[in-house]
Amino acid sequence: MSCSNIFIPLLVSSFLLFTFLPGAAHGSKKCYIVYLGAHSHGPTPTSFDLETATYSHYDLLGSVLGSHEKAKEAMIYSYNKHINGFAALLDEEEAAIVAENPNVVSVFLTKKHKLHTTRSWEFLGLHRNDKNSAWPKGRFGENTIIANIDTGVWPESTSFDDKGYGPIPSKWRGGNVCQINEFQSSRKNPCNRKLIGARFFNVAFETYYGKLDGKLQTARDFVGHGTHTLSTAGGNFVAGASVFAVGNGTAKGGSPRARVAAYKVCWSLTDPSDCFGADILSAIDQAINDGVDIISVSIGDQYLVHPEDIFTDEISIGSFHAISNNILFVASAGNDGPTPGTVANVAPWIFTVAASTTDRNFSSTITFGNGRQITGASLFTSLPPNQAFPVILAADGKLANATTRDASLCRRGTLDPAKVKGTIVDCLREGKIKSVSEGLEALKAGARAILMENQKQNGGTTLAEPHIMSCVNYPNVHPPPIPPHPHHNITATTDINKITASTTIKISPVKTFFGIKPAPVMASFSSRGPNQIQPSILKPDITAPGTNILAAYSLFASASDLLVDGRRGFRFNVLQGTSMACPHISGIAGLLKTLHPHWSPAAIKSAIMTTATTLDNSNGPIKDAFDDKLANSFAYGSGHVRPNLAIDPGLVYDLHLDDYLNFLCASGYNQQAISALNFNRTFTCKGNHSIDDLNYPSITLPNLKLSPETVTRTLTNVGPPGTYNVTAKVDGCKIAVVPNSLTFTKLNEKKTFKVTVQASSVIQSYKYQFGELIWTDGKHRVRSPITIRRRK
């Protein structure tokens, strides 16, 4: 930890000075993005093409502002590579005039987006020395290039060491760009044959807040999130990974032999929502141009609710151009669950990932004086295990001027040291995926430890977090939903609710438990469907591990990520969220890309989705931690990822650019705008296209009536010749599949089938029903979830 003592205070003070500067003033002007679709220069632009594109942006903006010079002053980004558009400081009237140009697809204010392992890979069935595992079959993701758009990277992490790596793949077009400052005596070029590139994008951030200190103009990660997600996707095998001496094991990414590149777009040390869309869009444009295979983005806007947002959301726009260039785009579903309809990153060309648990827990047991016990999640406890301490409800320990609500949440300046000192304080959990500031308030008030009590929205999801003091997070539900370990005696939390002045408790040391059942369980924070923009597309697509994930971390960041937390120098840390689930899928996709380099992004996505499971490790249906009821497709999409099956799916539902353009036609988007998305601008909407006929690996019919409705799908054979037979079922519906048997005689052969669904009157109107369609040849099982809602 001492290696960072000189470097860290300098940067902390520098960033604190910056943090409290007033926002940059630009009068009435704000940052607008002007989106023009695709470039006419195609997928391999020359330097002349880039200059020409930027000049055309000056032309367009200059026609409104009066000159090229004024256009150059106003423009902060020219997206001149694969995404056609620019970001500029404009007032409302100027933006409205620009929007009237017939070549403009959309004009919109840039938005703030927010940041949404040792054991998880074994839980998914991946084993280093098992020849039947997807790791050796997929050659550990060798030479697949994974781009991570996040908070940057800590390049000195062993997860990114390049020992044993050969030359950088020739498909990499990012050159030797490594925008990372030197860390004390570290090598001059922190990038290598593993971490092959690092860039930062902060013009929009600086436009809003003012100029960053020069020491912070770097792709180096100061908060740990980007290092964590990138190492989860593509980090090396690293033995001895642990935090606070728990979780000891070997850290690794899903594609441990992949090449990785970091693109830093999030800058605040304190606000996870300070990732500006204009910066994100520039990073996506650069990653496409650099020749990456997969883009992983653990970031998202608030969930979108307007159909036009598909053309006014930077991630939606950028991901479309990634797919157009044969790059798989993986993104997190968001952490706004369990509220229905909160899922983010919902465009059909995005691979949207929900979060669920693994079969490992970091646990500590709370023992009351009467012998009753509650077990919860914890990363460390430093209290003497055999010593009892008085416990106090935070609301009972409040200052006279604090509200009961604020004190219950242990908010800043609410606890009275005269009441709290020497006790264990019971606080209500405020954050869904991160809730560590409560401990800071309790520590200031002289508490010995805290108990973190879940609120209703948290359900039974307990999280082991790097608190600033001893802490146990426990579920506040009756009866307890999902025991952290089958051998623990867990009672309802009525003991906590009956705390008196004489109540005492003991807290046990933290232990790591494996083989927890049931698992996975859907995390209560994971955002849920239905898709608010296009209900005919099921979102999320898949679920993957996203709770208590141990991975590489930034040596600069504190364990809790609180600026006042002096515990720094951690090589690994435990984090939560769909942000952690997303890179699991990116890493698994890397294995498929290595084994099947010519597969389209949609084929890889289909392989992962159609081989997923809706069963947990006790062979029962996956549950929801929110209410202990059965989860459904709006929580987990197609189900829980199974990489060992995804590597050999048998059949896939494939999609290409024209399919997405036809989908936009069927959705009623403007013909001119759709044409602009195609680089040669020759696409026109022809014939009758149905939204429901997009060749998606799931079937969703949100407007079903009592009359039958038919959808079409096409399967592509990616395995040996064989005959597949189908079964399909949705309770309360009649389903017919024609033909009900498909015989494939060669590789890449395509077969089309139709599914007719008719709802019966026994189905309650406006209530969703869930079912499935399965094709199988006896070995492969190609499953698609069916989701229907009867509308009268």
C-alpha positions, 0 to 999 in steps of 0.5 A, spaced: 500 500 500 505 504 501 507 504 493 501 509 492 503 514 498 506 520 494 502 519 488 495 519 491 495 525 496 497 529 490 491 527 485 486 527 491 487 534 493 488 536 485 481 533 484 478 536 490 480 543 488 477 541 481 470 538 484 468 544 487 470 549 482 463 552 479 461 549 473 463 552 466 459 558 464 457 558 457 451 563 457 445 560 454 449 555 450 448 548 452 452 542 449 447 539 443 449 533 439 447 533 431 446 526 429 447 525 421 447 517 421 452 514 417 458 517 413 458 516 406 466 514 406 464 507 408 467 502 414 475 504 412 476 511 412 482 515 410 485 521 413 482 525 407 476 522 409 476 524 416 478 531 414 472 531 409 467 529 414 469 534 419 469 540 414 462 538 412 460 538 419 463 545 419 459 547 413 453 545 416 454 548 423 457 554 419 451 555 415 447 557 421 452 560 425 455 565 420 462 562 418 467 556 419 470 560 424 464 560 429 463 553 427 470 551 429 469 555 436 462 552 438 464 545 436 467 540 441 467 533 437 466 532 430 464 524 429 468 523 423 470 516 423 464 511 423 458 515 426 456 521 422 455 527 427 458 533 431 457 536 438 457 543 439 455 549 444 448 552 441 443 555 444 436 553 443 434 557 437 440 555 433 439 548 435 432 548 432 435 551 426 440 546 425 434 540 426 431 543 420 436 541 415 434 535 411 440 531 412 440 531 420 437 525 423 436 528 430 438 534 434 438 533 442 442 535 448 447 531 451 445 527 457 449 524 463 449 517 463 451 513 470 455 507 471 451 501 472 471 475 481 474 469 483 468 464 484 463 467 478 467 463 473 467 456 476 459 457 478 458 458 470 462 452 469 468 454 466 474 450 468 481 452 466 484 444 465 477 441 463 477 440 456 470 440 455 469 447 458 468 453 454 475 456 456 479 451 452 474 450 447 474 458 445 482 458 446 481 462 452 479 468 448 485 468 444 486 475 440 479 477 441 479 485 442 475 487 447 474 495 448 471 497 455 468 504 455 468 506 463 472 510 468 479 508 465 484 502 467 490 501 472 495 498 467 500 496 472 495 491 475 497 483 474 490 482 470 493 486 464 501 483 464 503 481 457 507 475 459 507 470 454 503 474 449 505 474 442 505 480 437 499 485 437 493 482 432 494 486 425 486 487 426 488 492 431 488 499 428 489 503 434 496 504 433 501 505 440 496 510 443 496 510 450 494 516 454 496 514 461 500 518 465 506 515 468 505 512 475 512 513 479 517 508 477 512 504 472 514 503 465 514 509 461 509 506 456 504 503 461 500 499 455 503 492 452 501 486 448 495 485 453 493 492 454 494 494 447 490 501 447 488 506 452 484 513 451 480 518 454 474 523 452 473 528 456 471 534 452 463 534 454 465 533 461 470 539 461 465 543 457 460 542 463 465 543 469 471 547 467 478 544 465 481 538 468 488 539 472 493 536 467 495 531 472 488 528 471 488 528 463 489 521 463 486 514 461 488 512 468 483 509 473 482 513 479 475 510 482 476 502 480 470 501 476 473 501 469 479 496 472 474 492 475 469 491 469 475 490 464 479 485 468 472 481 469 471 481 461 478 479 459 483 479 465 489 474 466 489 468 471 492 472 477 493 467 483 492 470 490 486 475 489 482 477 495 480 483 499 480 483 507 483 476 506 476 473 504 474 470 497 481 468 496 482 464 489 484 466 482 482 472 479 480 471 471 476 474 466 471 471 461 476 471 456 483 471 459 487 471 453 484 476 450 487 483 448 484 489 451 483 496 450 480 502 455 476 508 453 475 513 459 469 517 459 467 517 466 471 522 470 468 524 477 471 521 483 464 522 487 458 522 482 457 515 478 452 519 473 457 524 471 459 520 464 457 525 458 454 522 452 458 526 447 464 523 450 461 516 450 459 517 443 466 519 441 469 513 445 465 508 441 466 512 434 474 511 436 473 504 438 470 502 432 475 505 428 481 501 432 478 495 430 475 492 436 471 485 436 467 487 442 465 493 446 463 492 453 459 498 456 457 498 463 454 505 463 446 507 461 442 513 461 435 513 465 431 508 462 428 510 456 421 512 455 420 515 448 420 511 441 424 517 438 430 516 444 432 510 439 435 516 435 437 521 441 440 516 446 448 516 445 449 509 447 443 507 442 446 511 436 453 508 438 451 501 438 448 501 432 454 503 428 458 498 432 453 493 429 454 495 422 461 494 423 460 487 425 462 489 433 458 486 438 455 491 443 454 489 450 451 493 455 448 493 462 441 493 464 441 498 469 440 498 477 433 501 478 429 494 479 425 491 482 420 497 479 417 494 472 419 497 466 426 500 468 431 496 463 436 501 460 440 500 453 434 496 450 435 497 442 435 490 439 442 491 437 444 491 444 446 485 448 443 487 454 445 484 461 441 483 468 444 481 474 444 475 479 447 471 484 452 466 484 453 460 489 458 464 494 457 468 499 461 472 504 457 472 511 457 474 518 452 472 523 449 477 528 447 473 535 443 476 540 443 475 547 437 470 547 441 466 542 437 468 536 441 469 529 441 473 523 446 472 518 448 477 513 453 479 507 459 482 510 467 483 507 470 484 514 468 485 521 474 487 526 470 486 533 472 481 538 467 475 536 466 473 543 464 480 546 457 483 546 456 490 544 450 494 545 446 496 539 441 502 537 437 503 532 439 509 528 433 513 529 434 512 536 441 515 536 439 521 532 441 529 533 435 533 536 435 537 529 435 531 525 429 528 522 427 520 523 428 518 516 435 522 515 437 519 521 434 512 520 439 512 513 445 514 517 445 520 513 451 526 514 450 530 520 444 526 523 447 521 529 448 524 536 455 521 539 452 522 546 447 516 544 451 512 539 458 512 541 461 505 543 454 502 540 453 498 534 448 502 530 442 499 525 442 503 519 437 503 513 440 501 507 439 507 502 443 505 496 441 499 491 448 497 489 452 501 493 451 504 500 457 505 504 456 512 506 452 510 512 458 507 516 462 514 515 457 517 519 456 512 524 464 512 525 464 520 526 459 519 531 463 513 535 460 507 533 463 500 533 460 497 527 454 498 523 448 493 521 445 495 514 438 493 514 435 492 507 429 496 505 423 493 502 426 495 495 432 491 497 428 484 498 433 479 500 439 481 496 444 482 501 451 485 499 458 484 501 461 491 501 468 494 503 465 499 508 469 504 512 468 500 518 465 493 520 458 492 517 453 486 516 448 487 511 442 483 512 435 482 509 429 485 512 423 480 510 419 476 514 420 470 513 427 470 510 427 469 503 433 466 501 438 463 506 445 465 505 447 458 507 443 452 508 446 451 515 445 457 518 439 458 523 436 465 520 430 468 524 426 474 522 428 480 523 423 482 529 429 481 534 432 488 531 425 491 531 425 490 538 431 493 540 431 496 547 437 499 551 439 493 554 439 489 547 446 486 546 449 483 540 455 479 537 458 479 530 462 473 528 468 474 523 467 473 516 467 466 512 466 465 505 461 459 503 461 455 497 455 451 494 450 456 496 443 454 494 439 456 490 443 460 486 442 464 481 437 468 484 435 475 481 438 481 484 433 485 487 436 492 484 437 489 477 432 493 472 426 489 469 422 489 463 418 490 459 421 494 454 418 501 454 420 503 447 419 497 443 415 492 447 415 487 442 423 486 444 424 482 450 429 486 455 433 484 458 436 479 454 440 475 459 443 474 466 450 473 469 453 474 476 453 481 478 453 481 486 459 480 490 464 480 484 471 480 486 476 483 480 482 487 479 481 494 482 485 501 482 491 502 487 489 509 487 481 508 489 479 507 496 476 500 498 469 504 499 471 509 494 469 514 499 474 520 498 476 520 506 477 513 506 485 512 507 485 505 506 488 505 499 492 500 495 487 495 494 489 490 488 482 487 488 475 489 490 468 486 491 463 490 487 456 489 485 451 491 479 449 490 472 456 493 471 459 487 473 454 482 470 455 486 463 463 484 462 461 477 464 457 476 458 463 480 454 468 475 456 464 469 454 462 473 447 470 473 446 470 465 447 465 465 441 468 470 437 475 466 438 472 460 436 467 462 431 471 469 428 466 469 422 460 469 426 456 476 426 454 479 433 447 477 432 449 469 432 454 470 438 448 473 442 443 468 439 448 462 441 448 465 448 441 467 449 438 460 446 443 456 451 441 459 457 437 456 463 431 458 467 433 453 473 437 454 479 442 449 482 437 446 486 433 444 479 428 449 481 425 455 477 430 461 478 427 466 484 427 473 485 430 476 491 426 482 491 420 478 494 422 470 494 417 469 488 419 466 481 422 470 477 420 471 470 423 473 463 422 481 465 428 479 470 432 474 467 431 475 459 432 468 456 435 466 463 442 465 466 448 464 461 451 457 460 458 458 456 459 451 456 453 450 452 453 457 448 460 455 445 456 449 441 449 452 440 447 448 434 442 453 431 442 461 431 437 466 430 442 471 425 441 478 424 444 483 419 444 491 418 438 490 413 434 486 418 435 492 423 433 497 418 427 493 416 425 493 423 426 501 424 421 501 417 416 497 421 417 501 427 414 507 423 421 511 423 422 516 418 424 513 411 430 519 410 432 518 417 433 510 416 436 511 409 441 515 413 444 510 417 446 506 411 453 508 409 451 508 402 444 511 403 441 507 398 436 503 403 429 504 402 423 501 406 420 496 401 414 491 402 410 490 409 415 488 415 412 487 422 416 488 428 414 481 431 418 478 425 425 481 427 429 475 427 430 475 435 432 469 439 425 471 443 418 472 441 414 477 445 407 479 443 404 485 447 398 486 443 395 479 443 388 479 441 383 473 441 384 472 434 391 468 432 397 472 431 403 469 427 410 470 427 416 468 423 423 466 425 429 463 421 434 458 424 441 457 421 445 451 422 452 452 425 453 445 428 453 438 424 447 435 420 441 433 424 433 434 425 430 438 430 423 437 433 420 443 436 415 444 443 412 450 445 407 452 450 404 458 454 399 457 459 392 459 456 394 459 449 394 455 443 401 455 439 402 452 433 409 451 429 409 450 422 413 446 420 414 442 427 421 439 424 427 442 421 432 437 418 439 441 416 444 437 411 449 442 411 453 448 415 450 455 415 443 452 412 437 456 413 430 454 415 424 458 416 418 457 421 412 460 423 409 460 430 401 462 431 399 464 438 392 464 440 390 467 447 384 464 450 379 468 454 381 465 460 388 469 460 387 476 464 387 482 460 393 486 460 397 481 464 403 478 461 404 470 460 411 467 460 412 460 456 417 458 451 419 455 444 424 449 444 428 446 438 432 440 440 436 434 436 437 430 442 444 434 444 442 441 442 437 445 446 435 451 442 430 455 447 426 462 446 422 465 451 415 467 449 412 473 452 405 475 451 400 480 453 392 479 451 389 486 450 382 485 450 
